[in-house]
Amino acid sequence: MTSVRTFGMAVAALALLAPFSAQASVPDGWYLGGNTNMVFQEDGESSLSGVSNDIEYKTGWGLGGYGGYGWGNGIRTEGEFVYRHSAANDIHGTNSGDVGGGIHNMAFMGNVLYEYDTGMRLTPYVGAGAGVSLVDADNLRTINGAVLDSTRTAFAYQGIAGVAYDLEGGWDLTADYRYFATPDLKFKTDAGVRAETENASHNLMIGVRYTFDKPKAAPVAAPAPAPVPAPVAPKAAAPVVAPVPQSYMVFFDFDKSSLTPEAQRIIASAAEDYKKGTYVRLVVTGHTDTMGTKKYNQKLSERRATAVKAEFERLGVTTDAIAASGSGKNSLMVPTADQVREAQNRRAEIILQK
């Protein structure tokens, strides 16, 4: 049992260190989710009047729901409610009586999680949580046939490791492992004495999560311009030609955001033009073809724009001079139907502005 608890605490420690070990490009906003739970309650040592027995449990079940907020940097914070039920299966010890009853955990948890952006539909995550659990020993038989039938409130903690699979329209399918535990609990028996019992479980959870679109600010109407007097016709002068932005374009392999040698050559040429001093700003916009979901392609287009920006910075262009964004599978250069691979749509546009 000690090794399992050590593993659970290691997962929790990894969750706390994760924000310093990687960067993620995940959408931010509110989300809701729910899951079903397969509960593997650990054999619990029960002690009464100096005698100890082990209570063995059957595979249990549980249901949960949660809601939280993604902060756009890989970190998610959420509140969670989970109900777990495990029935006793056997009792091992020198003074064991008939088996019966079970144990219930009704937990209210606060979790902190970190998602790793892999550039694919699968997004692994780790996390840790703490909260309170209402632990109900429901006619749980223990040493010498003593029956535990009372409820205790206890501090609860858990370690989390899982993966989310990106579905259409803001939906994700989730699967994770959770180690859930409370400190040892003392329940009152039917004889009025107290028996100390362990309470910990391994949990496999399958569920769905829905992320809401982040609300966009309503556009602000520009004030009407003040009337100006009619201009006086100037004397003939040489015509002034409006500055024309210089543009470049680089292309990417399917489902990739890494730069090809040709793309690096083009970016180097654009950087040389910029350094001549004629231009004051670089605008980089990433695009994708129509394969995959809208959510996934938005992230992919942002990664492509970020890769181009990073190459400009490597070549000596200051960060403040570069604006990078993604357009997803909008603004196709070659119009296609949805779910069509088109090499010319997998691109990033670079515009040098005066």
C-alpha positions as CSV (number, residue, x, y, z in Angstrom):
1,M,0.0,0.0,0.0
2,T,2.9,2.3,0.7
3,S,4.2,2.0,-2.8
4,V,0.8,2.9,-4.3
5,R,0.4,5.9,-2.1
6,T,4.0,6.9,-3.1
7,F,2.9,6.7,-6.7
8,G,-0.1,8.8,-6.1
9,M,1.9,11.5,-4.4
10,A,4.5,11.4,-7.3
11,V,1.7,12.1,-9.8
12,A,0.6,15.0,-7.7
13,A,4.2,16.4,-7.5
14,L,4.5,16.1,-11.3
15,A,1.4,18.1,-11.7
16,L,2.9,20.9,-9.6
17,L,6.1,20.9,-11.6
18,A,4.5,20.6,-15.1
19,P,3.9,24.3,-15.7
20,F,7.7,24.9,-15.5
21,S,8.7,22.0,-17.8
22,A,6.6,22.6,-20.9
23,Q,4.5,25.2,-22.8
24,A,1.1,24.4,-24.2
25,S,-1.1,26.1,-26.7
26,V,-4.6,25.1,-25.5
27,P,-7.9,27.0,-25.8
28,D,-9.0,28.9,-22.7
29,G,-12.5,29.2,-21.4
30,W,-15.2,27.5,-19.2
31,Y,-15.9,23.8,-19.5
32,L,-18.2,21.1,-18.0
33,G,-17.8,17.4,-17.8
34,G,-19.0,14.1,-16.4
35,N,-17.6,10.6,-16.0
36,T,-18.3,7.0,-14.9
37,N,-15.9,5.4,-12.5
38,M,-14.6,1.8,-12.0
39,V,-13.4,1.7,-8.3
40,F,-10.8,-0.6,-7.1
41,Q,-11.0,0.0,-3.3
42,E,-7.7,-1.1,-1.6
43,D,-7.9,-3.8,1.1
44,G,-8.4,-1.8,4.2
45,E,-6.8,-2.7,7.5
46,S,-9.3,-2.4,10.3
47,S,-8.2,-2.2,14.0
48,L,-10.4,-2.8,17.0
49,S,-9.2,-3.3,20.6
50,G,-5.7,-4.2,19.5
51,V,-6.9,-6.7,16.9
52,S,-6.5,-6.1,13.1
53,N,-8.2,-7.6,10.1
54,D,-8.0,-6.8,6.4
55,I,-11.3,-6.0,4.6
56,E,-11.3,-7.0,0.9
57,Y,-13.6,-5.2,-1.4
58,K,-15.3,-6.0,-4.7
59,T,-14.8,-3.9,-7.8
60,G,-17.0,-0.8,-7.2
61,W,-18.5,1.9,-9.3
62,G,-18.9,5.7,-9.2
63,L,-20.3,8.7,-11.0
64,G,-18.9,12.2,-11.2
65,G,-19.3,15.7,-12.6
66,Y,-17.1,18.7,-12.7
67,G,-16.7,22.2,-14.1
68,G,-13.8,24.6,-14.4
69,Y,-11.8,27.1,-16.4
70,G,-8.8,26.6,-18.8
71,W,-6.4,29.5,-18.5
72,G,-4.9,29.3,-22.1
73,N,-1.4,28.3,-20.9
74,G,-2.1,24.6,-20.3
75,I,-3.4,25.0,-16.7
76,R,-6.9,24.1,-15.8
77,T,-8.6,24.6,-12.4
78,E,-11.9,22.9,-11.6
79,G,-14.3,21.8,-8.9
80,E,-15.4,18.2,-8.9
81,F,-18.1,16.0,-7.2
82,V,-17.7,12.2,-7.2
83,Y,-19.7,9.4,-5.6
84,R,-18.0,6.0,-5.1
85,H,-19.4,2.8,-3.8
86,S,-17.5,-0.4,-2.9
87,A,-19.1,-3.5,-1.3
88,A,-17.1,-5.8,1.0
89,N,-16.1,-9.1,-0.4
90,D,-14.1,-10.9,2.3
91,I,-12.4,-10.4,5.7
92,H,-9.0,-11.8,6.4
93,G,-7.8,-12.2,10.0
94,T,-7.8,-14.3,13.1
95,N,-11.1,-12.9,14.5
96,S,-13.1,-12.3,11.3
97,G,-16.9,-12.7,11.2
98,D,-19.3,-12.8,8.4
99,V,-18.6,-10.4,5.5
100,G,-21.2,-7.7,4.6
101,G,-21.9,-4.1,4.0
102,G,-19.6,-1.6,2.1
103,I,-18.1,1.8,2.1
104,H,-19.2,4.9,0.2
105,N,-17.2,8.1,-0.6
106,M,-19.0,11.3,-1.5
107,A,-16.2,13.7,-2.3
108,F,-16.0,17.4,-3.1
109,M,-12.6,18.2,-4.7
110,G,-10.7,21.1,-6.0
111,N,-8.3,20.1,-8.8
112,V,-5.4,21.7,-10.6
113,L,-4.4,20.1,-13.9
114,Y,-1.9,20.7,-16.7
115,E,-2.4,19.7,-20.3
116,Y,0.5,18.9,-22.7
117,D,-0.1,20.1,-26.2
118,T,1.2,17.3,-28.5
119,G,0.0,18.8,-31.8
120,M,-2.4,15.9,-32.2
121,R,-6.0,15.1,-31.1
122,L,-4.7,13.3,-28.1
123,T,-3.8,15.6,-25.2
124,P,-2.3,14.0,-22.1
125,Y,-2.7,15.7,-18.7
126,V,-1.7,15.4,-15.1
127,G,-3.1,16.9,-12.0
128,A,-3.7,16.8,-8.2
129,G,-6.7,17.6,-6.1
130,A,-7.7,18.1,-2.5
131,G,-11.0,18.5,-0.7
132,V,-13.4,16.7,1.7
133,S,-15.1,13.4,1.5
134,L,-18.2,12.2,3.4
135,V,-17.2,8.6,4.1
136,D,-20.1,6.2,5.0
137,A,-19.4,2.8,6.5
138,D,-22.7,1.1,5.6
139,N,-23.2,-1.9,7.8
140,L,-19.6,-2.8,7.2
141,R,-18.7,-6.0,9.2
142,T,-15.3,-6.2,10.7
143,I,-13.5,-7.9,13.6
144,N,-15.5,-10.4,15.6
145,G,-18.7,-9.5,13.6
146,A,-18.6,-5.9,14.8
147,V,-20.6,-3.7,12.5
148,L,-19.5,-0.2,11.4
149,D,-22.5,1.9,10.5
150,S,-21.7,5.6,10.7
151,T,-20.5,8.6,8.6
152,R,-17.3,10.6,8.9
153,T,-16.1,13.7,7.2
154,A,-12.4,13.6,6.2
155,F,-9.8,15.5,4.3
156,A,-9.3,13.8,0.8
157,Y,-6.6,14.0,-1.8
158,Q,-5.9,12.6,-5.2
159,G,-3.4,12.3,-8.0
160,I,-4.6,12.4,-11.6
161,A,-3.1,11.2,-15.0
162,G,-5.2,11.0,-18.1
163,V,-5.7,11.9,-21.8
164,A,-8.4,13.8,-23.7
165,Y,-9.4,13.0,-27.3
166,D,-10.6,16.0,-29.4
167,L,-14.0,15.5,-30.9
168,E,-16.1,17.8,-33.0
169,G,-17.7,21.0,-31.8
170,G,-15.9,21.6,-28.5
171,W,-16.4,18.0,-27.2
172,D,-13.6,15.9,-25.7
173,L,-13.6,12.2,-24.7
174,T,-11.6,11.8,-21.5
175,A,-10.0,8.7,-19.8
176,D,-7.9,9.0,-16.7
177,Y,-6.5,7.2,-13.6
178,R,-7.0,8.7,-10.2
179,Y,-5.6,7.6,-6.9
180,F,-8.0,8.8,-4.2
181,A,-7.5,8.5,-0.4
182,T,-8.3,9.9,3.0
183,P,-6.4,9.5,6.3
184,D,-7.4,6.5,8.4
185,L,-10.9,6.9,9.8
186,K,-12.4,5.9,13.1
187,F,-16.0,4.6,12.9
188,K,-18.3,3.8,15.8
189,T,-19.4,0.2,15.9
190,D,-22.8,-1.0,16.9
191,A,-21.3,-1.8,20.3
192,G,-20.4,1.9,20.8
193,V,-16.6,1.4,20.5
194,R,-14.5,2.9,17.7
195,A,-12.7,0.9,15.0
196,E,-10.0,2.5,12.8
197,T,-10.2,1.7,9.1
198,E,-8.1,2.6,6.0
199,N,-9.8,4.3,3.0
200,A,-8.0,4.5,-0.4
201,S,-8.9,3.5,-4.0
202,H,-7.6,3.2,-7.6
203,N,-10.0,4.6,-10.1
204,L,-10.4,4.3,-13.9
205,M,-12.7,7.0,-15.2
206,I,-14.2,7.5,-18.7
207,G,-16.2,10.6,-19.5
208,V,-16.9,13.5,-21.8
209,R,-16.1,17.2,-21.5
210,Y,-17.5,20.3,-23.3
211,T,-15.6,23.5,-23.6
212,F,-17.6,26.6,-24.3
213,D,-16.4,29.2,-26.8
214,K,-14.8,32.1,-25.2
215,P,-17.1,35.1,-25.6
216,K,-15.8,37.8,-27.9
217,A,-16.1,41.5,-27.1
218,A,-18.8,43.3,-29.1
219,P,-17.3,45.6,-31.7
220,V,-17.3,49.3,-30.7
221,A,-18.7,51.6,-33.2
222,A,-16.3,54.3,-34.3
223,P,-17.4,57.9,-33.6
224,A,-18.5,59.8,-36.6
225,P,-15.7,62.0,-38.0
226,A,-16.0,65.8,-37.4
227,P,-16.9,67.8,-40.5
228,V,-14.0,69.4,-42.2
229,P,-13.9,72.3,-44.6
230,A,-13.6,71.6,-48.3
231,P,-9.9,71.4,-49.2
232,V,-8.4,74.1,-51.4
233,A,-7.1,72.6,-54.6
234,P,-3.3,72.4,-54.3
235,K,-0.8,73.4,-57.0
236,A,0.2,70.6,-59.3
237,A,2.7,68.3,-57.6
238,A,4.4,65.0,-58.3
239,P,1.9,62.1,-57.7
240,V,2.4,60.3,-54.4
241,V,2.4,56.5,-54.6
242,A,1.0,54.7,-51.6
243,P,3.4,52.2,-50.0
244,V,2.7,48.7,-51.1
245,P,3.3,45.9,-48.4
246,Q,5.7,43.2,-49.4
247,S,4.4,39.7,-49.0
248,Y,5.8,36.2,-48.7
249,M,4.4,32.7,-48.3
250,V,5.7,29.5,-46.8
251,F,4.1,26.0,-47.0
252,F,4.0,23.1,-44.5
253,D,3.7,19.4,-44.7
254,F,0.4,17.7,-43.8
255,D,-0.4,18.1,-40.1
256,K,3.0,19.7,-39.4
257,S,4.2,23.0,-38.0
258,S,7.9,22.4,-38.5
259,L,9.7,24.6,-41.1
260,T,11.0,23.0,-44.3
261,P,14.4,24.1,-45.7
262,E,12.6,26.0,-48.4
263,A,10.4,27.8,-45.8
264,Q,13.5,28.8,-43.9
265,R,15.1,30.2,-47.1
266,I,12.0,32.3,-47.8
267,I,11.9,33.6,-44.2
268,A,15.6,34.5,-44.4
269,S,14.8,36.5,-47.5
270,A,11.9,38.3,-45.8
271,A,14.1,39.0,-42.8
272,E,16.8,40.6,-45.0
273,D,14.1,42.9,-46.6
274,Y,12.8,43.9,-43.2
275,K,16.3,44.8,-41.9
276,K,16.8,47.3,-44.7
277,G,14.7,49.7,-42.7
278,T,11.9,50.2,-45.2
279,Y,9.4,48.3,-43.2
280,V,8.3,48.7,-39.5
281,R,6.1,45.6,-38.9
282,L,5.8,41.9,-39.8
283,V,2.4,40.2,-39.8
284,V,2.4,36.4,-39.9
285,T,-0.9,34.5,-40.3
286,G,-1.0,30.7,-40.2
287,H,-3.5,28.6,-42.2
288,T,-4.5,24.9,-42.6
289,D,-6.4,22.8,-45.0
290,T,-9.9,21.4,-44.1
291,M,-8.8,18.1,-42.7
292,G,-9.8,17.7,-39.0
293,T,-11.9,19.7,-36.6
294,K,-12.2,23.4,-36.4
295,K,-10.7,23.4,-32.9
296,Y,-7.7,21.3,-33.9
297,N,-7.0,23.3,-37.0
298,Q,-7.1,26.6,-35.1
299,K,-4.4,25.3,-32.8
300,L,-2.4,23.9,-35.7
301,S,-2.5,27.3,-37.6
302,E,-1.3,29.1,-34.4
303,R,1.6,26.7,-34.1
304,R,2.6,27.4,-37.7
305,A,2.5,31.1,-37.2
306,T,4.5,30.7,-34.0
307,A,7.1,28.6,-35.8
308,V,7.6,31.4,-38.4
309,K,7.8,34.1,-35.7
310,A,10.4,32.0,-33.9
311,E,12.5,31.8,-37.0
312,F,12.4,35.6,-37.6
313,E,13.5,36.1,-34.0
314,R,16.4,33.7,-34.5
315,L,17.4,35.8,-37.5
316,G,17.5,38.9,-35.4
317,V,14.1,40.5,-35.9
318,T,12.8,41.9,-32.6
319,T,9.7,40.3,-31.0
320,D,7.8,43.6,-30.8
321,A,7.9,44.0,-34.5
322,I,6.1,40.7,-35.2
323,A,2.4,40.0,-35.0
324,A,1.5,36.2,-35.3
325,S,-1.9,34.7,-35.3
326,G,-3.8,31.7,-36.7
327,S,-6.8,31.6,-39.0
328,G,-7.5,27.8,-38.8
329,K,-9.2,26.4,-41.8
330,N,-10.7,29.8,-42.7
331,S,-9.5,31.9,-45.6
332,L,-8.6,29.0,-47.9
333,M,-6.3,29.9,-50.8
334,V,-7.8,27.0,-52.8
335,P,-11.5,26.6,-52.0
336,T,-12.3,22.9,-51.1
337,A,-15.0,21.0,-49.4
338,D,-14.5,20.0,-45.7
339,Q,-12.1,17.2,-44.9
340,V,-10.0,17.6,-48.0
341,R,-6.2,17.7,-48.1
342,E,-4.8,20.6,-50.1
343,A,-1.1,21.4,-50.0
344,Q,-1.6,25.1,-51.0
345,N,-3.9,25.7,-48.0
346,R,-1.2,24.5,-45.5
347,R,0.7,27.8,-45.4
348,A,1.7,30.9,-43.5
349,E,1.4,34.3,-45.0
350,I,4.1,37.0,-44.2
351,I,3.4,40.6,-44.8
352,L,5.9,43.4,-44.3
353,Q,4.2,46.7,-43.6
354,K,5.5,50.2,-43.8
